[in-house]
Amino acid sequence: MAPKTREQYIRQILRRIRVTDGVKRRIRADLLADIAAKQDAGQTLAQIQAEMGSPDRAAAEFNAAYDGTPARRWYVWQQAAKAAAPVLLVLAVLCLAASPAVRMALFGGSVGIIGGADGPTSIYVTAGPQSPVGSFLALYGLPLALLALAVLCLAAWLLIRRIR
């Protein structure tokens, strides 16, 4: 099914092109200008689409032109950073939610009472490491490390997007 508007046509082409977001913005501007010029010359959108070909064919031409260029190599890194950041963020949140400190804050510490009606009663309270730094790292080390990785991936993606 052919796209009904030039925006739909261009969006379908861009979705199939494997280059960085910055290069896609330039390609989008070029496509808009080319299509507008052809429409000003009297061609209909259907004629322009027939001349340029299907979105798959037009994108394949762009992909062939950019094959082996830095825009293609940076695209791989950009996609990896885009995919890794949310995954690491979710893992950090899950680790934080499952950490002993959060469980103790929500449900109280672990307390055990041993005893009976006719004997001595003992109360046991569990605790983590005695050092504040050790406690902090034991409770929050993995979530913070994952959160730091997620932030680094997000920063890398934004940097690549801005540079390229």
ChimeraX commands (.cxc) that place a marker at each C-alpha (Angstrom):
marker #1 position 0.00,0.00,0.00 radius 0.5
marker #1 position 1.45,3.34,-1.06 radius 0.5
marker #1 position 1.79,6.12,1.54 radius 0.5
marker #1 position -0.90,8.79,1.26 radius 0.5
marker #1 position 1.23,11.82,2.23 radius 0.5
marker #1 position 4.82,12.84,1.63 radius 0.5
marker #1 position 5.44,12.75,5.41 radius 0.5
marker #1 position 4.33,9.10,5.55 radius 0.5
marker #1 position 6.50,8.27,2.54 radius 0.5
marker #1 position 9.57,9.95,4.01 radius 0.5
marker #1 position 8.97,8.39,7.44 radius 0.5
marker #1 position 8.81,4.92,5.86 radius 0.5
marker #1 position 12.09,5.54,4.04 radius 0.5
marker #1 position 13.85,6.88,7.15 radius 0.5
marker #1 position 12.67,3.94,9.24 radius 0.5
marker #1 position 14.60,1.62,6.92 radius 0.5
marker #1 position 17.83,3.63,6.65 radius 0.5
marker #1 position 20.69,2.45,8.88 radius 0.5
marker #1 position 22.60,5.64,9.74 radius 0.5
marker #1 position 22.78,7.93,12.77 radius 0.5
marker #1 position 19.96,10.25,13.74 radius 0.5
marker #1 position 21.88,13.33,12.60 radius 0.5
marker #1 position 22.35,11.93,9.10 radius 0.5
marker #1 position 18.68,10.93,9.02 radius 0.5
marker #1 position 17.70,14.53,9.79 radius 0.5
marker #1 position 19.76,15.75,6.83 radius 0.5
marker #1 position 18.31,13.06,4.55 radius 0.5
marker #1 position 14.80,14.01,5.68 radius 0.5
marker #1 position 15.41,17.68,4.86 radius 0.5
marker #1 position 16.80,16.73,1.42 radius 0.5
marker #1 position 13.85,14.45,0.67 radius 0.5
marker #1 position 11.35,17.13,1.70 radius 0.5
marker #1 position 13.06,19.68,-0.52 radius 0.5
marker #1 position 13.23,17.28,-3.50 radius 0.5
marker #1 position 9.60,16.26,-3.22 radius 0.5
marker #1 position 8.45,19.88,-2.75 radius 0.5
marker #1 position 10.41,20.93,-5.85 radius 0.5
marker #1 position 8.88,18.13,-7.91 radius 0.5
marker #1 position 5.39,18.99,-6.67 radius 0.5
marker #1 position 5.99,22.65,-7.57 radius 0.5
marker #1 position 6.95,21.45,-11.06 radius 0.5
marker #1 position 3.52,19.84,-11.35 radius 0.5
marker #1 position 4.13,16.21,-10.42 radius 0.5
marker #1 position 1.71,14.43,-8.13 radius 0.5
marker #1 position 2.86,12.49,-5.09 radius 0.5
marker #1 position 1.97,9.23,-6.84 radius 0.5
marker #1 position 4.22,10.15,-9.79 radius 0.5
marker #1 position 7.05,11.12,-7.44 radius 0.5
marker #1 position 6.71,7.85,-5.53 radius 0.5
marker #1 position 6.73,5.90,-8.78 radius 0.5
marker #1 position 9.89,7.74,-9.86 radius 0.5
marker #1 position 11.69,7.30,-6.51 radius 0.5
marker #1 position 10.40,3.78,-5.97 radius 0.5
marker #1 position 9.01,2.04,-2.92 radius 0.5
marker #1 position 10.27,3.06,0.53 radius 0.5
marker #1 position 12.27,-0.19,0.62 radius 0.5
marker #1 position 13.98,0.57,-2.68 radius 0.5
marker #1 position 14.70,4.21,-1.79 radius 0.5
marker #1 position 16.11,3.18,1.61 radius 0.5
marker #1 position 18.23,0.46,0.00 radius 0.5
marker #1 position 19.83,3.10,-2.22 radius 0.5
marker #1 position 20.65,5.26,0.81 radius 0.5
marker #1 position 21.97,2.25,2.74 radius 0.5
marker #1 position 24.22,1.31,-0.19 radius 0.5
marker #1 position 25.51,4.88,-0.41 radius 0.5
marker #1 position 26.35,4.98,3.31 radius 0.5
marker #1 position 27.77,1.45,3.56 radius 0.5
marker #1 position 31.26,1.53,5.11 radius 0.5
marker #1 position 31.02,5.18,6.15 radius 0.5
marker #1 position 31.43,6.50,9.71 radius 0.5
marker #1 position 27.68,7.23,9.77 radius 0.5
marker #1 position 27.02,3.48,9.46 radius 0.5
marker #1 position 29.62,2.54,12.09 radius 0.5
marker #1 position 28.33,5.13,14.54 radius 0.5
marker #1 position 24.79,3.86,13.91 radius 0.5
marker #1 position 25.73,0.49,15.41 radius 0.5
marker #1 position 27.10,2.15,18.55 radius 0.5
marker #1 position 24.10,4.45,18.79 radius 0.5
marker #1 position 21.67,1.54,18.59 radius 0.5
marker #1 position 23.62,-0.42,21.21 radius 0.5
marker #1 position 23.55,2.53,23.61 radius 0.5
marker #1 position 19.84,3.10,22.93 radius 0.5
marker #1 position 19.09,-0.53,23.73 radius 0.5
marker #1 position 21.40,-0.90,26.74 radius 0.5
marker #1 position 20.35,2.20,28.69 radius 0.5
marker #1 position 16.72,1.22,29.43 radius 0.5
marker #1 position 17.65,-2.41,30.11 radius 0.5
marker #1 position 20.31,-1.40,32.63 radius 0.5
marker #1 position 17.95,1.13,34.20 radius 0.5
marker #1 position 15.27,-1.52,34.71 radius 0.5
marker #1 position 17.85,-3.92,36.17 radius 0.5
marker #1 position 19.07,-1.23,38.57 radius 0.5
marker #1 position 15.52,-0.53,39.75 radius 0.5
marker #1 position 14.81,-4.23,40.21 radius 0.5
marker #1 position 18.05,-4.76,42.13 radius 0.5
marker #1 position 17.32,-1.75,44.29 radius 0.5
marker #1 position 13.78,-2.96,44.99 radius 0.5
marker #1 position 15.08,-6.41,45.92 radius 0.5
marker #1 position 17.93,-5.11,48.10 radius 0.5
marker #1 position 17.91,-5.98,51.81 radius 0.5
marker #1 position 17.85,-2.30,52.83 radius 0.5
marker #1 position 14.60,-1.67,50.97 radius 0.5
marker #1 position 13.02,-4.82,52.38 radius 0.5
marker #1 position 14.06,-3.82,55.92 radius 0.5
marker #1 position 12.72,-0.28,55.41 radius 0.5
marker #1 position 9.39,-1.56,54.11 radius 0.5
marker #1 position 8.87,-4.57,56.33 radius 0.5
marker #1 position 11.14,-3.87,59.31 radius 0.5
marker #1 position 14.30,-5.70,60.22 radius 0.5
marker #1 position 14.56,-9.40,60.54 radius 0.5
marker #1 position 13.71,-10.29,64.13 radius 0.5
marker #1 position 13.45,-13.74,65.59 radius 0.5
marker #1 position 12.07,-14.57,69.02 radius 0.5
marker #1 position 12.90,-17.91,70.55 radius 0.5
marker #1 position 11.48,-18.96,73.82 radius 0.5
marker #1 position 8.58,-20.48,75.57 radius 0.5
marker #1 position 6.31,-20.00,78.55 radius 0.5
marker #1 position 8.57,-21.84,80.97 radius 0.5
marker #1 position 12.08,-20.85,79.87 radius 0.5
marker #1 position 14.27,-17.93,78.94 radius 0.5
marker #1 position 13.35,-15.94,75.86 radius 0.5
marker #1 position 15.94,-14.83,73.32 radius 0.5
marker #1 position 15.49,-12.12,70.75 radius 0.5
marker #1 position 17.72,-12.17,67.67 radius 0.5
marker #1 position 18.04,-9.14,65.40 radius 0.5
marker #1 position 19.91,-9.60,62.16 radius 0.5
marker #1 position 22.26,-6.89,60.98 radius 0.5
marker #1 position 24.58,-6.37,58.01 radius 0.5
marker #1 position 28.25,-5.41,58.06 radius 0.5
marker #1 position 29.28,-3.02,60.83 radius 0.5
marker #1 position 31.17,-0.52,58.63 radius 0.5
marker #1 position 28.94,2.20,57.13 radius 0.5
marker #1 position 30.82,2.04,53.82 radius 0.5
marker #1 position 30.63,-1.75,53.80 radius 0.5
marker #1 position 26.92,-1.65,54.60 radius 0.5
marker #1 position 26.27,0.89,51.86 radius 0.5
marker #1 position 28.19,-1.07,49.25 radius 0.5
marker #1 position 26.67,-4.39,50.30 radius 0.5
marker #1 position 23.16,-3.02,50.09 radius 0.5
marker #1 position 23.39,-0.67,47.12 radius 0.5
marker #1 position 26.54,-1.65,45.20 radius 0.5
marker #1 position 24.95,-3.63,42.36 radius 0.5
marker #1 position 21.99,-1.29,41.78 radius 0.5
marker #1 position 24.28,1.74,41.76 radius 0.5
marker #1 position 26.70,0.06,39.36 radius 0.5
marker #1 position 23.84,-0.80,36.99 radius 0.5
marker #1 position 22.42,2.70,37.32 radius 0.5
marker #1 position 25.84,4.16,36.51 radius 0.5
marker #1 position 26.10,1.93,33.42 radius 0.5
marker #1 position 22.62,3.00,32.30 radius 0.5
marker #1 position 23.56,6.66,32.69 radius 0.5
marker #1 position 26.80,6.08,30.75 radius 0.5
marker #1 position 24.89,4.37,27.92 radius 0.5
marker #1 position 22.38,7.20,27.80 radius 0.5
marker #1 position 25.17,9.79,27.79 radius 0.5
marker #1 position 26.98,7.89,25.02 radius 0.5
marker #1 position 23.82,7.77,22.93 radius 0.5
marker #1 position 23.19,11.50,23.39 radius 0.5
marker #1 position 26.81,12.32,22.60 radius 0.5
marker #1 position 26.83,10.17,19.46 radius 0.5
marker #1 position 23.53,11.71,18.41 radius 0.5
marker #1 position 24.90,15.22,18.87 radius 0.5
marker #1 position 28.25,14.59,17.17 radius 0.5
marker #1 position 26.94,12.66,14.17 radius 0.5
marker link #1:1,2 radius 0.2
marker link #1:2,3 radius 0.2
marker link #1:3,4 radius 0.2
marker link #1:4,5 radius 0.2
marker link #1:5,6 radius 0.2
marker link #1:6,7 radius 0.2
marker link #1:7,8 radius 0.2
marker link #1:8,9 radius 0.2
marker link #1:9,10 radius 0.2
marker link #1:10,11 radius 0.2
marker link #1:11,12 radius 0.2
marker link #1:12,13 radius 0.2
marker link #1:13,14 radius 0.2
marker link #1:14,15 radius 0.2
marker link #1:15,16 radius 0.2
marker link #1:16,17 radius 0.2
marker link #1:17,18 radius 0.2
marker link #1:18,19 radius 0.2
marker link #1:19,20 radius 0.2
marker link #1:20,21 radius 0.2
marker link #1:21,22 radius 0.2
marker link #1:22,23 radius 0.2
marker link #1:23,24 radius 0.2
marker link #1:24,25 radius 0.2
marker link #1:25,26 radius 0.2
marker link #1:26,27 radius 0.2
marker link #1:27,28 radius 0.2
marker link #1:28,29 radius 0.2
marker link #1:29,30 radius 0.2
marker link #1:30,31 radius 0.2
marker link #1:31,32 radius 0.2
marker link #1:32,33 radius 0.2
marker link #1:33,34 radius 0.2
marker link #1:34,35 radius 0.2
marker link #1:35,36 radius 0.2
marker link #1:36,37 radius 0.2
marker link #1:37,38 radius 0.2
marker link #1:38,39 radius 0.2
marker link #1:39,40 radius 0.2
marker link #1:40,41 radius 0.2
marker link #1:41,42 radius 0.2
marker link #1:42,43 radius 0.2
marker link #1:43,44 radius 0.2
marker link #1:44,45 radius 0.2
marker link #1:45,46 radius 0.2
marker link #1:46,47 radius 0.2
marker link #1:47,48 radius 0.2
marker link #1:48,49 radius 0.2
marker link #1:49,50 radius 0.2
marker link #1:50,51 radius 0.2
marker link #1:51,52 radius 0.2
marker link #1:52,53 radius 0.2
marker link #1:53,54 radius 0.2
marker link #1:54,55 radius 0.2
marker link #1:55,56 radius 0.2
marker link #1:56,57 radius 0.2
marker link #1:57,58 radius 0.2
marker link #1:58,59 radius 0.2
marker link #1:59,60 radius 0.2
marker link #1:60,61 radius 0.2
marker link #1:61,62 radius 0.2
marker link #1:62,63 radius 0.2
marker link #1:63,64 radius 0.2
marker link #1:64,65 radius 0.2
marker link #1:65,66 radius 0.2
marker link #1:66,67 radius 0.2
marker link #1:67,68 radius 0.2
marker link #1:68,69 radius 0.2
marker link #1:69,70 radius 0.2
marker link #1:70,71 radius 0.2
marker link #1:71,72 radius 0.2
marker link #1:72,73 radius 0.2
marker link #1:73,74 radius 0.2
marker link #1:74,75 radius 0.2
marker link #1:75,76 radius 0.2
marker link #1:76,77 radius 0.2
marker link #1:77,78 radius 0.2
marker link #1:78,79 radius 0.2
marker link #1:79,80 radius 0.2
marker link #1:80,81 radius 0.2
marker link #1:81,82 radius 0.2
marker link #1:82,83 radius 0.2
marker link #1:83,84 radius 0.2
marker link #1:84,85 radius 0.2
marker link #1:85,86 radius 0.2
marker link #1:86,87 radius 0.2
marker link #1:87,88 radius 0.2
marker link #1:88,89 radius 0.2
marker link #1:89,90 radius 0.2
marker link #1:90,91 radius 0.2
marker link #1:91,92 radius 0.2
marker link #1:92,93 radius 0.2
marker link #1:93,94 radius 0.2
marker link #1:94,95 radius 0.2
marker link #1:95,96 radius 0.2
marker link #1:96,97 radius 0.2
marker link #1:97,98 radius 0.2
marker link #1:98,99 radius 0.2
marker link #1:99,100 radius 0.2
marker link #1:100,101 radius 0.2
marker link #1:101,102 radius 0.2
marker link #1:102,103 radius 0.2
marker link #1:103,104 radius 0.2
marker link #1:104,105 radius 0.2
marker link #1:105,106 radius 0.2
marker link #1:106,107 radius 0.2
marker link #1:107,108 radius 0.2
marker link #1:108,109 radius 0.2
marker link #1:109,110 radius 0.2
marker link #1:110,111 radius 0.2
marker link #1:111,112 radius 0.2
marker link #1:112,113 radius 0.2
marker link #1:113,114 radius 0.2
marker link #1:114,115 radius 0.2
marker link #1:115,116 radius 0.2
marker link #1:116,117 radius 0.2
marker link #1:117,118 radius 0.2
marker link #1:118,119 radius 0.2
marker link #1:119,120 radius 0.2
marker link #1:120,121 radius 0.2
marker link #1:121,122 radius 0.2
marker link #1:122,123 radius 0.2
marker link #1:123,124 radius 0.2
marker link #1:124,125 radius 0.2
marker link #1:125,126 radius 0.2
marker link #1:126,127 radius 0.2
marker link #1:127,128 radius 0.2
marker link #1:128,129 radius 0.2
marker link #1:129,130 radius 0.2
marker link #1:130,131 radius 0.2
marker link #1:131,132 radius 0.2
marker link #1:132,133 radius 0.2
marker link #1:133,134 radius 0.2
marker link #1:134,135 radius 0.2
marker link #1:135,136 radius 0.2
marker link #1:136,137 radius 0.2
marker link #1:137,138 radius 0.2
marker link #1:138,139 radius 0.2
marker link #1:139,140 radius 0.2
marker link #1:140,141 radius 0.2
marker link #1:141,142 radius 0.2
marker link #1:142,143 radius 0.2
marker link #1:143,144 radius 0.2
marker link #1:144,145 radius 0.2
marker link #1:145,146 radius 0.2
marker link #1:146,147 radius 0.2
marker link #1:147,148 radius 0.2
marker link #1:148,149 radius 0.2
marker link #1:149,150 radius 0.2
marker link #1:150,151 radius 0.2
marker link #1:151,152 radius 0.2
marker link #1:152,153 radius 0.2
marker link #1:153,154 radius 0.2
marker link #1:154,155 radius 0.2
marker link #1:155,156 radius 0.2
marker link #1:156,157 radius 0.2
marker link #1:157,158 radius 0.2
marker link #1:158,159 radius 0.2
marker link #1:159,160 radius 0.2
marker link #1:160,161 radius 0.2
marker link #1:161,162 radius 0.2
marker link #1:162,163 radius 0.2
marker link #1:163,164 radius 0.2
view
